[in-house]
């Protein structure tokens, strides 16, 4: 059973509940209430049109004036205003442009209703590249051989003999060399003979590391089978150290780091306060390597490669924009939901007139559940949100609770989301 089949089975009841319960809190005029509230269904390239069409037809039958919009149309202007739009439906909330997070989050804070299929939201962020939307990981792979906007000539112009190695094991048999590699240009190739704590290499002092108008650190890298992370450290002229850690894969991948990606490491006692951050204009040296203090945990031999080192402005480094945005409970970021294992699907909301648990077969794909929140039980609890499970997953053995792959959030007028209603479904086709 696919996401379309399961959600079709319960969507009409959920949408009817949203339509009936969701109008008065927005302050619609009587004429607007008597007319049809507007709903926007986002067009999604990687979801079959049949399901998007089903969302549209179900919302239409529930009394909504439904419009299908692509990402560009929503991003072009402030299209998500609750006074004009009552509900937004996301056919695949996992694959969304990162730039859509702010308008959707603002829409929800102003009391808008939401239907989101697929969790966690923005787990496959999309970027605009060559007039199409692609997943960030695809961008990172395909751009690995592209030179940054402002290349740093250190890999080509500074002999490795002028770099400085630092390690707790000086005799570990580590080697660092700069080699030419087709498609990647000059490449820093590192082999650490026996990692027991840290092994890094640092450039000599660099003049004007960041060109005017640039503050992103850009490079491509890959790791050997035993190497999972790479630490990237900028040292400022005052001696303060700022370190970022990136995951390595066996394939070349592009990395773009904003100044906020670098965390202060104990060094200059006058730096590193609550409002302090790495200042690219003061960068003087760059160190690269692996260390137990910054993500790596495997001892023994390690190997990694780095190329296309340079800097860029914000608009030239879209990966750097994928920093964590404001949280949306149940939807974003990833820790707001969890993966369900060893489960079959059953229903939790018979009051909606839905079928019993025994009639719902196991769906295809991976299930995710938002973390349960308080229900409407109790008296005078001063809670602003009521959590209503719609689908309940239980284990194939022992009937043990495993999660809630379908849930309804009902917010009151005094909370952060001003009376909005959300239906979240953590069911996917894989």
Helices and strands as residue ranges (DSSP letters): H 3-22, G 24-26, H 30-34, E 38-42, H 49-61, E 65-69, H 71-76, E 87-90, H 100-109, E 113-117, E 126-129, E 132-135, H 136-142, E 150-151, H 154-157, G 160-162, E 164-167, E 175-181, E 185-195, E 198-202, E 216-223, E 229-236, E 241-247, E 253-257, G 259-261, E 263-265, G 280-282, E 283-291, G 292-294, E 300-312, G 314-316, G 318-321, G 334-336, E 337-340, E 344-347, G 350-352, G 357-359, E 367-370, E 385-394, E 401-411, E 421-425
